[in-house]
Amino acid sequence: MTHSIKHLFHIDASKEKVFEAISTINGLKNWWTVETIGNDAVGGIIQFRFAANGGPDMKVIQLIANEKIMWECLESNHGWQGNTFTFLLDDNVGKTRVRFSHDGWKENDDFYAICSFAWGRYMESLRQYCQTGHGEAFGSAGYRM
């Protein structure tokens, strides 16, 4: 049995703006970690780094413009190898509804709880970036945890 972290929330911005934020290197740098490099096309590898703690290498598995992005973790010092990360976008009452999932957890342990909390914090950073132009990515001046 595997476990999933799931978040559902709304952003007062267009699907196009939200999709740009989750699907491009520049967008990702503004809400997750400023140390983001790589190839954001399907089949490409994106490297996310969190200073001395390293970070995951994600392969872009699927991109459907303004609707869906899916990554698979190839390398991680946190045991995320093989986990998948999905963002689904749709319109809902004039806002963009975001459904995020981090799937493939083998245990629902303390590290799972820590990551669930952190993902919630980064989803709020994504919302702020899309709504105001200023997220709180790891390594940015506004970062707090």
Buried (B, 14 or more C-beta within 10 A) or exposed (E): EEBBBEBEBEBEBBBEBBBBBBBBBEBBBBBBBBBBEBEBEEEEBBBBBBEEEBBBBBBBBEBEEBEBBBBBBBBBEBEBBEBBBBBBBEEEEEBBBBBBBBBBBEEBEEEBEEBBEEBBBBBBBBBBBBBEEBBBBBBBEEBEE
